[in-house]
């Protein structure tokens, strides 16, 4: 009987050690963030939407439930197999807008700045869930249309933190930090919103414009600064 294969390390752990190796190869000291209680993961959050169960059924049919396409880094979060078409001002569209699950209690579309410009939107920079006074749009699915009176935002760059991580970085919920990204396109992002919750793992989200600007890769050294 063959011995079972050893478990594959989580991507975050692999990136953690890759970044440490990069610093050492460059002859630079490993930053304090590399020895934090949990690996620092920086991910690019591409345009997507969050929907209520009622909205899912309106777009995909009565009783329809989102199906998992790919599990995300945060426990229980996933990119769904289902996508929708977003219809913006002057009938400009984005096809195959990915839905993220599980369902939420509000409908929200998150775009990067260049997405918004291409669609003709003037979208505000907001914390996820803060949709009062934001523009709306139309979503089209295989079984119907959803008219959203509001809910289109550009999400603030943010760091999900477990309380242990917040204690290590000496920050509190809704405080701001900086994200320093190294490499050939090095940049420091200001105003990274801290979001502390016992159910999450340490992860920073930036949008596609920000990710492209710094050429973020798995081996790009990153550190959080207060």
CORBELGI-V393108 format. One line per field, one symbol per residue. ss: DSSP state (~ for helix, > for strand, _ for the rest). phi: phi as a letter, one per 40 degrees, with the letter a starting at -180 (. if undefined). burial: b if it has 16 or more other ideal C-beta (glycine too) atoms within 10 Angstrom, else e. A space follows every 50 residues. Layout:
ss: ???
phi: ???
burial: ???
This chain:
ss: __________~~~~~~~~~~~~~~~______~~~~______>>>>__>>> __~~~~~~~~_______>>>>______>>>>>>>>>>_~~~_>>>>>>>> >______>>>__~~~~~~~_____>>__________>>>>>__>>>>>__ _>>>>__>>>>_~~~~~~~______>>>>>>_____>>>>>>>>>>____ __>>>>>~~~~~~________>>>>_
phi: .cccccccdcdccccdcccdccdcccgbcccdccbccbccbbbcccdabb bccccccccbhdgcbcbccaccccdgcaccccbbbcbbdfgcbbcfcccb bccbcbcabbbcdccccccgcbcccbcdgcbcgccbabbbbcbibbccca hcbbcccabcbcdccccccfbbdgcbbbbcbcgcbdabccfcccbcaccb bcabbbcccccccbfcbccccbacbc
burial: eeeeeeeeeeebeebbeebbebbeeeeeeebebbebebbbbbbbbebbbb beeebbbbbbeeebebeeeeeebbeeebbbebbbbbbbeeeeebeebbbb bebbeebbbbbbeebbeebebebeebebeebeebbbbebbbeeeebebeb bbbbbbbbbbbbeebbebbebeeebebebbbbeeeeeebeebbbbbeeeb bbbbbbbbebbeebebeeebbbbbee
